[in-house]
């Protein structure tokens, strides 16, 4: 194996960090959704979040991934603002 090359299936540092950030975002979104009092709305939003993350799980372009994470963080902020207003 050449220096600097990783075996197939092993994440590089950038990919590892993207994965870590994406999983943290997913957890934060689910945690925020769990604060919703209406069970129907809660289930709808959980399904929506799961579908969005599954739909984009095979993305490889780093710029696209960064854009999706930024968009997800903005949606999380919106959800958290709505929850604060509802309290």
Secondary structure, 3 states (H helix, E strand, C coil): CCCCCCCCCCCCHHHHHHHHHHHHHHHHHHHHHCCCCCHHHHHHHHHHHHHHHHHCCCCCCHHHHHHHHHHHHHHHHHHHHHHHHHC
